[in-house]
Amino acid sequence: MSRIDREELYPQPDEAGEEDLWKLPLAYGDLEIEARFLGVASSQQSGHSHPGEIVTDKRKCAQCRWFEPRIFRETGGERRYILYTIGCSDVPGEKDLIRYRYARDAYEAVSNMKTPHPQTGVRAIVGVTKRMFEQAAAFDPELKTALEEVGALPTDDDNRTWRTA
């Protein structure tokens, strides 16, 4: 699947804040949700970490394989959060690995996306997931509060502005 295909299939950063009936691909079928798209981030890098155009083994290369988390919130019903994650691959013979899960509230959404530190095991919001949540917080006050309470957002003292699109 090429990058152009992904841009057509999945909501992009400039669509954050939009409400729609989203049709998201799964391994078998589609997930259709009426929701507000809150945010996305990508770990894809602009250059390869190996010789050649595409990695030919299981080595890590964030140009060839990368992670893209997205978050939505239902606009009706239970107003659950939907965490939709994609392990993207441009390596021939590999497919994108897509997962999704629902969270009842903002605190569960944050908890579900925490990653354990490799040495200490302490779970935290880091890296690309943190960037996704920073964008999403601008569109969802409950999520912003939950993220502030776990220390996953910059404070006013950080002199940092959140990207809203």
C-alpha positions in Angstrom: 0.0 0.0 0.0 1.5 3.3 -1.0 1.6 6.5 1.0 -0.9 8.1 -1.4 -3.4 5.3 -0.7 -3.0 5.8 3.1 -3.7 9.5 2.7 -7.0 8.6 1.0 -7.9 5.8 3.4 -7.2 7.4 6.8 -8.0 10.8 8.2 -5.0 13.2 8.1 -3.8 15.9 10.6 -5.7 18.7 8.8 -9.0 16.9 9.3 -8.6 16.9 13.1 -11.7 18.4 14.8 -14.1 17.3 12.0 -17.2 15.3 12.6 -18.2 12.8 10.1 -19.3 9.2 9.4 -15.8 7.7 9.2 -15.2 4.4 7.3 -11.9 3.0 8.6 -10.3 -0.1 7.0 -9.8 -3.2 9.1 -8.1 -6.5 8.2 -11.6 -7.9 7.3 -14.2 -5.2 6.4 -14.5 -1.7 7.7 -15.2 0.1 11.0 -17.9 2.7 10.5 -18.2 5.3 13.2 -20.1 8.6 13.6 -17.4 10.5 15.4 -15.3 13.6 15.8 -11.7 12.9 14.6 -9.5 14.3 17.4 -5.9 13.6 16.3 -3.2 11.7 14.6 0.6 11.5 14.7 3.2 9.5 12.8 6.6 8.1 13.6 7.6 7.9 10.0 11.0 9.4 9.3 12.1 11.1 6.1 15.2 9.0 5.5 16.2 5.3 5.5 18.5 3.8 8.2 19.8 1.2 5.7 21.3 1.1 2.2 18.8 0.9 -0.7 15.2 2.0 -1.1 13.5 -0.6 1.1 14.6 -2.7 4.1 15.0 -6.3 3.0 15.0 -7.9 6.5 13.5 -7.4 9.9 15.8 -4.4 10.7 14.1 -1.3 12.0 13.7 1.6 9.5 11.2 4.3 10.3 10.9 5.2 6.6 9.9 1.6 5.7 7.8 0.7 8.8 6.2 3.2 11.2 3.4 3.7 13.7 0.3 6.0 13.3 -2.1 6.3 16.2 -5.5 8.1 15.7 -8.2 9.0 18.2 -11.9 9.6 17.6 -14.9 10.3 19.9 -18.4 9.2 19.1 -20.8 12.0 18.5 -23.8 10.1 19.7 -24.7 7.3 22.0 -22.2 6.5 24.7 -19.7 9.1 23.3 -16.9 6.6 23.6 -13.3 7.2 22.4 -12.0 5.0 19.6 -8.3 4.4 19.5 -7.3 3.3 16.0 -3.7 2.3 15.5 -1.8 1.3 12.4 1.6 -0.4 12.1 2.4 0.9 8.6 4.7 -0.9 6.3 5.9 -0.2 2.8 7.9 -3.4 2.7 6.9 -5.7 -0.2 4.9 -8.6 1.1 3.9 -6.9 4.4 0.6 -5.5 5.2 -0.4 -2.7 7.6 -1.4 -4.0 11.0 -4.6 -2.3 12.1 -6.1 -2.4 15.6 -8.8 -0.5 17.3 -10.4 -0.4 20.7 -13.1 1.6 22.5 -12.6 3.5 25.7 -15.5 4.5 27.9 -13.9 7.7 29.0 -10.9 9.9 28.6 -9.0 8.3 31.5 -9.4 4.8 29.9 -8.3 6.2 26.5 -5.1 7.6 28.1 -4.5 4.4 30.1 -4.9 2.2 27.0 -2.2 4.1 25.1 0.5 4.1 27.8 3.7 2.3 26.9 6.0 0.6 29.4 9.5 1.9 29.6 12.0 -0.9 28.4 14.2 -0.8 31.5 11.8 0.3 34.4 8.4 -1.0 33.2 6.8 2.3 34.2 3.9 3.0 31.9 3.7 6.5 30.3 2.4 8.5 27.3 5.5 9.0 25.1 6.6 9.8 21.6 4.2 9.6 18.7 1.3 8.8 21.1 2.0 11.9 23.1 1.9 14.0 19.9 -1.4 12.5 18.9 -2.9 13.3 22.4 -1.5 16.9 22.3 -3.4 17.5 19.0 -6.6 15.8 20.4 -6.6 17.7 23.6 -7.3 20.9 21.6 -10.7 19.4 20.5 -11.8 17.5 23.6 -11.8 19.2 27.1 -12.4 15.9 28.9 -9.3 14.4 27.2 -7.3 17.5 28.0 -8.1 17.2 31.7 -7.2 13.6 31.8 -3.9 14.2 30.1 -3.1 17.1 32.4 -3.8 15.0 35.4 -1.3 12.3 34.3 1.3 14.9 33.3 1.2 14.0 29.6 0.6 17.6 28.3 2.9 20.6 28.5 2.1 23.2 31.1 1.7 26.9 30.5 5.3 27.2 31.8 6.5 25.2 28.8 5.9 28.1 26.5 4.5 25.7 23.9 1.4 25.9 21.8 -0.7 23.0 20.7 -1.1 22.3 17.0 -4.9 22.3 16.3 -4.8 21.1 12.7 
